[in-house]
Amino acid sequence: MWICKECGCAKFKITKIEETEREVVFDKDGIEDESKEIYSNTRETLECANCGNSGSIFHFIEDIAEWVEEK
């Protein structure tokens, strides 16, 4: 199993972050009339669920944890 290099915990947290930027035109009542997506990005972060240890920008499990055989 994978265990955190910092605290030994075997549970990890993945957070998915989505960013979208749009140009928007509103009608007279302030309701969105039309929009055009101009930027979109999705990324994930990986960290230990116990101590918050996080790895490189690529977020490989090997950066923050080590594999140990279960006994």
KENU-677277 format. One record per atom (N, C-alpha, C, O): x, y, z; residue number from 1; atom name. Coordinates in steps of 0.02 Angstrom, whole numbers, plus 50000, padded with zeros to 5 digits. Example, Ala and Ser with C-alpha at 12.3 -4.5 7.8 and 13.67 -1.06 7.14 Angstrom:
<atoms>
<atom X="50660" Y="49716" Z="50390" i="1" at="N"/>
<atom X="50615" Y="49775" Z="50390" i="1" at="CA"/>
<atom X="50660" Y="49835" Z="50390" i="1" at="C"/>
<atom X="50712" Y="49834" Z="50423" i="1" at="O"/>
<atom X="50642" Y="49888" Z="50354" i="2" at="N"/>
<atom X="50684" Y="49947" Z="50357" i="2" at="CA"/>
<atom X="50645" Y="50002" Z="50394" i="2" at="C"/>
<atom X="50670" Y="50057" Z="50402" i="2" at="O"/>
</atoms>
This chain:
<atoms>
<atom X="50042" Y="49941" Z="50000" i="1" at="N"/>
<atom X="50000" Y="50000" Z="50000" i="1" at="CA"/>
<atom X="50044" Y="50062" Z="50000" i="1" at="C"/>
<atom X="50102" Y="50060" Z="50021" i="1" at="O"/>
<atom X="50017" Y="50117" Z="49977" i="2" at="N"/>
<atom X="50054" Y="50181" Z="49977" i="2" at="CA"/>
<atom X="50045" Y="50214" Z="50045" i="2" at="C"/>
<atom X="49990" Y="50218" Z="50072" i="2" at="O"/>
<atom X="50101" Y="50237" Z="50074" i="3" at="N"/>
<atom X="50098" Y="50274" Z="50137" i="3" at="CA"/>
<atom X="50136" Y="50340" Z="50129" i="3" at="C"/>
<atom X="50186" Y="50344" Z="50095" i="3" at="O"/>
<atom X="50111" Y="50391" Z="50162" i="4" at="N"/>
<atom X="50141" Y="50458" Z="50160" i="4" at="CA"/>
<atom X="50212" Y="50456" Z="50187" i="4" at="C"/>
<atom X="50225" Y="50424" Z="50239" i="4" at="O"/>
<atom X="50257" Y="50489" Z="50153" i="5" at="N"/>
<atom X="50327" Y="50492" Z="50175" i="5" at="CA"/>
<atom X="50335" Y="50534" Z="50238" i="5" at="C"/>
<atom X="50384" Y="50526" Z="50274" i="5" at="O"/>
<atom X="50288" Y="50579" Z="50252" i="6" at="N"/>
<atom X="50293" Y="50623" Z="50310" i="6" at="CA"/>
<atom X="50263" Y="50592" Z="50373" i="6" at="C"/>
<atom X="50294" Y="50594" Z="50426" i="6" at="O"/>
<atom X="50202" Y="50564" Z="50368" i="7" at="N"/>
<atom X="50168" Y="50542" Z="50429" i="7" at="CA"/>
<atom X="50148" Y="50468" Z="50430" i="7" at="C"/>
<atom X="50128" Y="50443" Z="50483" i="7" at="O"/>
<atom X="50154" Y="50433" Z="50374" i="8" at="N"/>
<atom X="50138" Y="50362" Z="50373" i="8" at="CA"/>
<atom X="50065" Y="50346" Z="50359" i="8" at="C"/>
<atom X="50046" Y="50287" Z="50360" i="8" at="O"/>
<atom X="50024" Y="50396" Z="50347" i="9" at="N"/>
<atom X="49953" Y="50386" Z="50332" i="9" at="CA"/>
<atom X="49945" Y="50352" Z="50264" i="9" at="C"/>
<atom X="49985" Y="50364" Z="50219" i="9" at="O"/>
<atom X="49893" Y="50310" Z="50257" i="10" at="N"/>
<atom X="49881" Y="50275" Z="50195" i="10" at="CA"/>
<atom X="49823" Y="50305" Z="50155" i="10" at="C"/>
<atom X="49802" Y="50277" Z="50105" i="10" at="O"/>
<atom X="49796" Y="50362" Z="50177" i="11" at="N"/>
<atom X="49740" Y="50394" Z="50142" i="11" at="CA"/>
<atom X="49764" Y="50459" Z="50111" i="11" at="C"/>
<atom X="49802" Y="50497" Z="50140" i="11" at="O"/>
<atom X="49740" Y="50472" Z="50049" i="12" at="N"/>
<atom X="49760" Y="50531" Z="50011" i="12" at="CA"/>
<atom X="49698" Y="50566" Z="49984" i="12" at="C"/>
<atom X="49645" Y="50536" Z="49978" i="12" at="O"/>
<atom X="49707" Y="50629" Z="49968" i="13" at="N"/>
<atom X="49652" Y="50671" Z="49945" i="13" at="CA"/>
<atom X="49670" Y="50700" Z="49877" i="13" at="C"/>
<atom X="49723" Y="50729" Z="49868" i="13" at="O"/>
<atom X="49625" Y="50691" Z="49829" i="14" at="N"/>
<atom X="49632" Y="50723" Z="49763" i="14" at="CA"/>
<atom X="49579" Y="50777" Z="49757" i="14" at="C"/>
<atom X="49520" Y="50764" Z="49769" i="14" at="O"/>
<atom X="49600" Y="50837" Z="49740" i="15" at="N"/>
<atom X="49554" Y="50893" Z="49731" i="15" at="CA"/>
<atom X="49556" Y="50914" Z="49658" i="15" at="C"/>
<atom X="49610" Y="50928" Z="49631" i="15" at="O"/>
<atom X="49498" Y="50915" Z="49627" i="16" at="N"/>
<atom X="49493" Y="50936" Z="49557" i="16" at="CA"/>
<atom X="49472" Y="51009" Z="49555" i="16" at="C"/>
<atom X="49421" Y="51027" Z="49585" i="16" at="O"/>
<atom X="49510" Y="51050" Z="49519" i="17" at="N"/>
<atom X="49496" Y="51122" Z="49515" i="17" at="CA"/>
<atom X="49482" Y="51139" Z="49442" i="17" at="C"/>
<atom X="49524" Y="51127" Z="49398" i="17" at="O"/>
<atom X="49424" Y="51167" Z="49430" i="18" at="N"/>
<atom X="49405" Y="51187" Z="49362" i="18" at="CA"/>
<atom X="49398" Y="51263" Z="49359" i="18" at="C"/>
<atom X="49365" Y="51293" Z="49401" i="18" at="O"/>
<atom X="49430" Y="51292" Z="49309" i="19" at="N"/>
<atom X="49425" Y="51365" Z="49298" i="19" at="CA"/>
<atom X="49396" Y="51377" Z="49229" i="19" at="C"/>
<atom X="49417" Y="51346" Z="49180" i="19" at="O"/>
<atom X="49348" Y="51422" Z="49225" i="20" at="N"/>
<atom X="49320" Y="51441" Z="49160" i="20" at="CA"/>
<atom X="49311" Y="51517" Z="49160" i="20" at="C"/>
<atom X="49286" Y="51546" Z="49207" i="20" at="O"/>
<atom X="49333" Y="51548" Z="49106" i="21" at="N"/>
<atom X="49324" Y="51620" Z="49098" i="21" at="CA"/>
<atom X="49281" Y="51630" Z="49036" i="21" at="C"/>
<atom X="49294" Y="51601" Z="48983" i="21" at="O"/>
<atom X="49230" Y="51672" Z="49043" i="22" at="N"/>
<atom X="49184" Y="51685" Z="48987" i="22" at="CA"/>
<atom X="49172" Y="51759" Z="48978" i="22" at="C"/>
<atom X="49173" Y="51797" Z="49026" i="22" at="O"/>
<atom X="49161" Y="51779" Z="48916" i="23" at="N"/>
<atom X="49136" Y="51846" Z="48901" i="23" at="CA"/>
<atom X="49060" Y="51841" Z="48900" i="23" at="C"/>
<atom X="49032" Y="51796" Z="48869" i="23" at="O"/>
<atom X="49027" Y="51887" Z="48935" i="24" at="N"/>
<atom X="48954" Y="51882" Z="48943" i="24" at="CA"/>
<atom X="48921" Y="51948" Z="48923" i="24" at="C"/>
<atom X="48947" Y="52002" Z="48936" i="24" at="O"/>
<atom X="48862" Y="51942" Z="48892" i="25" at="N"/>
<atom X="48820" Y="52000" Z="48877" i="25" at="CA"/>
<atom X="48754" Y="51988" Z="48914" i="25" at="C"/>
<atom X="48724" Y="51934" Z="48910" i="25" at="O"/>
<atom X="48732" Y="52040" Z="48951" i="26" at="N"/>
<atom X="48669" Y="52035" Z="48989" i="26" at="CA"/>
<atom X="48614" Y="52074" Z="48954" i="26" at="C"/>
<atom X="48627" Y="52124" Z="48921" i="26" at="O"/>
<atom X="48552" Y="52049" Z="48962" i="27" at="N"/>
<atom X="48495" Y="52085" Z="48934" i="27" at="CA"/>
<atom X="48473" Y="52141" Z="48982" i="27" at="C"/>
<atom X="48504" Y="52151" Z="49035" i="27" at="O"/>
<atom X="48421" Y="52176" Z="48965" i="28" at="N"/>
<atom X="48397" Y="52233" Z="49004" i="28" at="CA"/>
<atom X="48380" Y="52215" Z="49077" i="28" at="C"/>
<atom X="48388" Y="52256" Z="49122" i="28" at="O"/>
<atom X="48357" Y="52152" Z="49088" i="29" at="N"/>
<atom X="48338" Y="52130" Z="49155" i="29" at="CA"/>
<atom X="48397" Y="52102" Z="49195" i="29" at="C"/>
<atom X="48388" Y="52078" Z="49251" i="29" at="O"/>
<atom X="48457" Y="52105" Z="49167" i="30" at="N"/>
<atom X="48516" Y="52080" Z="49201" i="30" at="CA"/>
<atom X="48525" Y="52005" Z="49196" i="30" at="C"/>
<atom X="48565" Y="51975" Z="49233" i="30" at="O"/>
<atom X="48489" Y="51974" Z="49150" i="31" at="N"/>
<atom X="48495" Y="51902" Z="49139" i="31" at="CA"/>
<atom X="48545" Y="51890" Z="49083" i="31" at="C"/>
<atom X="48546" Y="51925" Z="49033" i="31" at="O"/>
<atom X="48587" Y="51840" Z="49093" i="32" at="N"/>
<atom X="48638" Y="51823" Z="49043" i="32" at="CA"/>
<atom X="48604" Y="51808" Z="48977" i="32" at="C"/>
<atom X="48562" Y="51763" Z="48972" i="32" at="O"/>
<atom X="48622" Y="51846" Z="48926" i="33" at="N"/>
<atom X="48592" Y="51840" Z="48860" i="33" at="CA"/>
<atom X="48634" Y="51796" Z="48814" i="33" at="C"/>
<atom X="48607" Y="51753" Z="48779" i="33" at="O"/>
<atom X="48698" Y="51806" Z="48816" i="34" at="N"/>
<atom X="48743" Y="51766" Z="48775" i="34" at="CA"/>
<atom X="48811" Y="51764" Z="48808" i="34" at="C"/>
<atom X="48830" Y="51810" Z="48845" i="34" at="O"/>
<atom X="48848" Y="51712" Z="48795" i="35" at="N"/>
<atom X="48915" Y="51707" Z="48823" i="35" at="CA"/>
<atom X="48961" Y="51669" Z="48776" i="35" at="C"/>
<atom X="48939" Y="51630" Z="48734" i="35" at="O"/>
<atom X="49025" Y="51681" Z="48784" i="36" at="N"/>
<atom X="49076" Y="51648" Z="48743" i="36" at="CA"/>
<atom X="49133" Y="51628" Z="48790" i="36" at="C"/>
<atom X="49162" Y="51670" Z="48825" i="36" at="O"/>
<atom X="49148" Y="51563" Z="48790" i="37" at="N"/>
<atom X="49203" Y="51539" Z="48832" i="37" at="CA"/>
<atom X="49269" Y="51561" Z="48801" i="37" at="C"/>
<atom X="49281" Y="51549" Z="48742" i="37" at="O"/>
<atom X="49312" Y="51592" Z="48842" i="38" at="N"/>
<atom X="49376" Y="51615" Z="48815" i="38" at="CA"/>
<atom X="49435" Y="51579" Z="48847" i="38" at="C"/>
<atom X="49491" Y="51583" Z="48822" i="38" at="O"/>
<atom X="49422" Y="51544" Z="48903" i="39" at="N"/>
<atom X="49476" Y="51508" Z="48936" i="39" at="CA"/>
<atom X="49447" Y="51453" Z="48980" i="39" at="C"/>
<atom X="49396" Y="51463" Z="49014" i="39" at="O"/>
<atom X="49478" Y="51395" Z="48978" i="40" at="N"/>
<atom X="49456" Y="51340" Z="49021" i="40" at="CA"/>
<atom X="49517" Y="51299" Z="49041" i="40" at="C"/>
<atom X="49561" Y="51285" Z="49000" i="40" at="O"/>
<atom X="49520" Y="51280" Z="49105" i="41" at="N"/>
<atom X="49576" Y="51242" Z="49130" i="41" at="CA"/>
<atom X="49552" Y="51196" Z="49187" i="41" at="C"/>
<atom X="49512" Y="51217" Z="49229" i="41" at="O"/>
<atom X="49576" Y="51135" Z="49187" i="42" at="N"/>
<atom X="49561" Y="51088" Z="49241" i="42" at="CA"/>
<atom X="49626" Y="51060" Z="49266" i="42" at="C"/>
<atom X="49669" Y="51040" Z="49227" i="42" at="O"/>
<atom X="49633" Y="51057" Z="49332" i="43" at="N"/>
<atom X="49693" Y="51027" Z="49361" i="43" at="CA"/>
<atom X="49674" Y="50991" Z="49425" i="43" at="C"/>
<atom X="49622" Y="51003" Z="49455" i="43" at="O"/>
<atom X="49718" Y="50946" Z="49445" i="44" at="N"/>
<atom X="49706" Y="50908" Z="49506" i="44" at="CA"/>
<atom X="49765" Y="50916" Z="49553" i="44" at="C"/>
<atom X="49822" Y="50922" Z="49531" i="44" at="O"/>
<atom X="49751" Y="50917" Z="49617" i="45" at="N"/>
<atom X="49803" Y="50918" Z="49667" i="45" at="CA"/>
<atom X="49798" Y="50854" Z="49708" i="45" at="C"/>
<atom X="49744" Y="50826" Z="49716" i="45" at="O"/>
<atom X="49854" Y="50831" Z="49732" i="46" at="N"/>
<atom X="49857" Y="50769" Z="49772" i="46" at="CA"/>
<atom X="49893" Y="50785" Z="49837" i="46" at="C"/>
<atom X="49946" Y="50816" Z="49837" i="46" at="O"/>
<atom X="49864" Y="50763" Z="49893" i="47" at="N"/>
<atom X="49896" Y="50774" Z="49957" i="47" at="CA"/>
<atom X="49876" Y="50720" Z="50006" i="47" at="C"/>
<atom X="49826" Y="50686" Z="49996" i="47" at="O"/>
<atom X="49916" Y="50713" Z="50058" i="48" at="N"/>
<atom X="49900" Y="50666" Z="50112" i="48" at="CA"/>
<atom X="49837" Y="50690" Z="50148" i="48" at="C"/>
<atom X="49831" Y="50750" Z="50164" i="48" at="O"/>
<atom X="49792" Y="50645" Z="50162" i="49" at="N"/>
<atom X="49729" Y="50664" Z="50196" i="49" at="CA"/>
<atom X="49741" Y="50682" Z="50269" i="49" at="C"/>
<atom X="49699" Y="50714" Z="50300" i="49" at="O"/>
<atom X="49798" Y="50661" Z="50297" i="50" at="N"/>
<atom X="49812" Y="50673" Z="50367" i="50" at="CA"/>
<atom X="49853" Y="50736" Z="50379" i="50" at="C"/>
<atom X="49833" Y="50780" Z="50417" i="50" at="O"/>
<atom X="49911" Y="50742" Z="50346" i="51" at="N"/>
<atom X="49957" Y="50797" Z="50361" i="51" at="CA"/>
<atom X="49961" Y="50851" Z="50307" i="51" at="C"/>
<atom X="49992" Y="50903" Z="50318" i="51" at="O"/>
<atom X="49929" Y="50839" Z="50250" i="52" at="N"/>
<atom X="49929" Y="50889" Z="50197" i="52" at="CA"/>
<atom X="49992" Y="50889" Z="50154" i="52" at="C"/>
<atom X="50000" Y="50933" Z="50111" i="52" at="O"/>
<atom X="50036" Y="50841" Z="50163" i="53" at="N"/>
<atom X="50097" Y="50835" Z="50122" i="53" at="CA"/>
<atom X="50076" Y="50831" Z="50048" i="53" at="C"/>
<atom X="50036" Y="50789" Z="50029" i="53" at="O"/>
<atom X="50104" Y="50876" Z="50007" i="54" at="N"/>
<atom X="50089" Y="50875" Z="49935" i="54" at="CA"/>
<atom X="50153" Y="50873" Z="49896" i="54" at="C"/>
<atom X="50206" Y="50894" Z="49920" i="54" at="O"/>
<atom X="50149" Y="50849" Z="49834" i="55" at="N"/>
<atom X="50209" Y="50838" Z="49795" i="55" at="CA"/>
<atom X="50222" Y="50891" Z="49744" i="55" at="C"/>
<atom X="50205" Y="50950" Z="49754" i="55" at="O"/>
<atom X="50253" Y="50870" Z="49690" i="56" at="N"/>
<atom X="50273" Y="50916" Z="49637" i="56" at="CA"/>
<atom X="50212" Y="50942" Z="49600" i="56" at="C"/>
<atom X="50155" Y="50923" Z="49615" i="56" at="O"/>
<atom X="50225" Y="50985" Z="49551" i="57" at="N"/>
<atom X="50169" Y="51012" Z="49512" i="57" at="CA"/>
<atom X="50135" Y="50957" Z="49471" i="57" at="C"/>
<atom X="50079" Y="50967" Z="49448" i="57" at="O"/>
<atom X="50169" Y="50900" Z="49462" i="58" at="N"/>
<atom X="50140" Y="50845" Z="49423" i="58" at="CA"/>
<atom X="50098" Y="50799" Z="49468" i="58" at="C"/>
<atom X="50058" Y="50760" Z="49442" i="58" at="O"/>
<atom X="50107" Y="50804" Z="49533" i="59" at="N"/>
<atom X="50066" Y="50769" Z="49583" i="59" at="CA"/>
<atom X="50065" Y="50693" Z="49574" i="59" at="C"/>
<atom X="50012" Y="50662" Z="49575" i="59" at="O"/>
<atom X="50124" Y="50664" Z="49567" i="60" at="N"/>
<atom X="50129" Y="50592" Z="49565" i="60" at="CA"/>
<atom X="50130" Y="50565" Z="49636" i="60" at="C"/>
<atom X="50160" Y="50596" Z="49680" i="60" at="O"/>
<atom X="50099" Y="50508" Z="49647" i="61" at="N"/>
<atom X="50097" Y="50479" Z="49714" i="61" at="CA"/>
<atom X="50168" Y="50466" Z="49739" i="61" at="C"/>
<atom X="50180" Y="50470" Z="49800" i="61" at="O"/>
<atom X="50214" Y="50450" Z="49695" i="62" at="N"/>
<atom X="50283" Y="50436" Z="49714" i="62" at="CA"/>
<atom X="50318" Y="50496" Z="49746" i="62" at="C"/>
<atom X="50366" Y="50488" Z="49783" i="62" at="O"/>
<atom X="50294" Y="50556" Z="49732" i="63" at="N"/>
<atom X="50323" Y="50617" Z="49760" i="63" at="CA"/>
<atom X="50310" Y="50623" Z="49835" i="63" at="C"/>
<atom X="50351" Y="50652" Z="49872" i="63" at="O"/>
<atom X="50253" Y="50598" Z="49858" i="64" at="N"/>
<atom X="50234" Y="50608" Z="49928" i="64" at="CA"/>
<atom X="50227" Y="50544" Z="49968" i="64" at="C"/>
<atom X="50217" Y="50546" Z="50029" i="64" at="O"/>
<atom X="50231" Y="50486" Z="49934" i="65" at="N"/>
<atom X="50220" Y="50423" Z="49969" i="65" at="CA"/>
<atom X="50268" Y="50369" Z="49945" i="65" at="C"/>
<atom X="50301" Y="50376" Z="49893" i="65" at="O"/>
<atom X="50272" Y="50317" Z="49984" i="66" at="N"/>
<atom X="50313" Y="50260" Z="49964" i="66" at="CA"/>
<atom X="50271" Y="50196" Z="49970" i="66" at="C"/>
<atom X="50226" Y="50191" Z="50012" i="66" at="O"/>
<atom X="50287" Y="50148" Z="49927" i="67" at="N"/>
<atom X="50250" Y="50085" Z="49926" i="67" at="CA"/>
<atom X="50281" Y="50038" Z="49978" i="67" at="C"/>
<atom X="50342" Y="50028" Z="49979" i="67" at="O"/>
<atom X="50239" Y="50010" Z="50020" i="68" at="N"/>
<atom X="50261" Y="49959" Z="50067" i="68" at="CA"/>
<atom X="50214" Y="49899" Z="50061" i="68" at="C"/>
<atom X="50153" Y="49907" Z="50054" i="68" at="O"/>
<atom X="50242" Y="49841" Z="50063" i="69" at="N"/>
<atom X="50201" Y="49780" Z="50059" i="69" at="CA"/>
<atom X="50164" Y="49771" Z="50125" i="69" at="C"/>
<atom X="50192" Y="49781" Z="50179" i="69" at="O"/>
<atom X="50101" Y="49751" Z="50119" i="70" at="N"/>
<atom X="50061" Y="49739" Z="50179" i="70" at="CA"/>
<atom X="50084" Y="49673" Z="50210" i="70" at="C"/>
<atom X="50102" Y="49626" Z="50174" i="70" at="O"/>
<atom X="50083" Y="49670" Z="50276" i="71" at="N"/>
<atom X="50105" Y="49609" Z="50311" i="71" at="CA"/>
<atom X="50049" Y="49562" Z="50325" i="71" at="C"/>
<atom X="50059" Y="49509" Z="50354" i="71" at="O"/>
</atoms>
